[in-house]
Amino acid sequence: MSYPKPLRRLIGMLTRLPGIGEKTATRLALHMLKMPPAALREMGEAIAGLSDAVVRCSKCFNIADMDPCAYCTDPARRDELICVVEDPTDIIPIEKSGEYKGRYHVLGGAISPIDGVMPEDLHIRELLGRISQGGVEEVILATNLTAEGESTASYLAGAVKPLNVRVTRIAYGMPVGSDLEYADEITVGRAMKGRREV
Amino acid sequence: MSYPKPLRRLIGMLTRLPGIGEKTATRLALHMLKMPPAALREMGEAIAGLSDAVVRCSKCFNIADMDPCAYCTDPARRDELICVVEDPTDIIPIEKSGEYKGRYHVLGGAISPIDGVMPEDLHIRELLGRISQGGVEEVILATNLTAEGESTASYLAGAVKPLNVRVTRIAYGMPVGSDLEYADEITVGRAMKGRREV
């Protein structure tokens, strides 16, 4: 004897979420069962309607409240810079750094043939279209520093350079506040290569 | 600038779930945003309709696929024993122990005036009704070994004893496989008091 079927079905769905194992999913589902039906319905509807409720900017493909998004319309941001990221979440740390005041372009992922993600599945064509319209001087590749992010960056570099704009990649190096003793050798190697005159 | 409103709203709802902080809620909501809309709708509807989909046994108040539940109808279980638990989840470890083959009664929580849970909010009246119908010889109080579980157990003991049935409480003691060195003094004290001849 075990939990009723609708509960087991929900537990199964929740375990497919990142970082949610069987135990956590069970705890969450049982908690939901104790919630007032109105609150449960509200949460369920918020999830069911999420993709319809969240607008995507038709210019940069960031998630937004309106289209075009606030980053694309802000007159205080520089039009001649486009920072290319994999996902909308990647914009948040860049904004927090305060080091960037240009426009963005969200690819919607990284090239990964193993996962079936090919260049045509990402918003690359639209990026090239934006650059072709002119006024862009530099494209900053801020895809992740992973194997997929790297190959996406080099693919983009090859596609963007013929359009005669500067293409840059965010720097590799040691994280601020980190300890050499505990750093991996690849990061240390990159930090060595990228050393600068002081 | 931050996430769109429907996303922030969902993040807010998710943080109210147990063990889900702001960071985890954000990660979950952003993952949901990448899910296919059909899967998202399926999950949302499973949550919205959970309390309607899950049946509650009208006899023991356990969650079930049918009413009365399998524990109440199984002819191999003993009618003269009722094990009282706070929540449906508490039945699982008891069943796994293999030490119990009687009926169950789910209170739906524990008495906790601070949280506004009074005896009349729990299925205590229904428990007394079941006992009054006769045939019950022993009521095993298996509420949690917490302050609330303890006061619920002593309240139940007072209510059940006048009906002339044996009332027992599950044993306090050292968990199997545990180390005396790391045990808290209250548990060790209870284990001492509850010592048995070998």
Interface residues (C-beta under 8 A of the other chain):
Chain A: M1 S2 Y3 P4 K5 P6 L7 R9 L10 M13 L14 L17 P18 G19 I20 T24 R27 L28 A29 L30 H31 M32 L33 M35 P37 L40 R41 E42 M43 G44 E45 A46 I47 A48 G49 L50 S51 D52 A53 V54 V55 I63 A64 D65 A70 Y71 D87 P88 T89 I92 E95
Chain B: M1 S2 Y3 P4 K5 P6 L7 R9 L10 M13 L14 L17 P18 G19 I20 T24 R27 L28 A29 L30 H31 M32 L33 M35 P37 L40 R41 E42 M43 G44 E45 A46 I47 A48 G49 L50 S51 D52 A53 V54 V55 I63 A64 D65 A70 Y71 D87 P88 T89 I92 E95
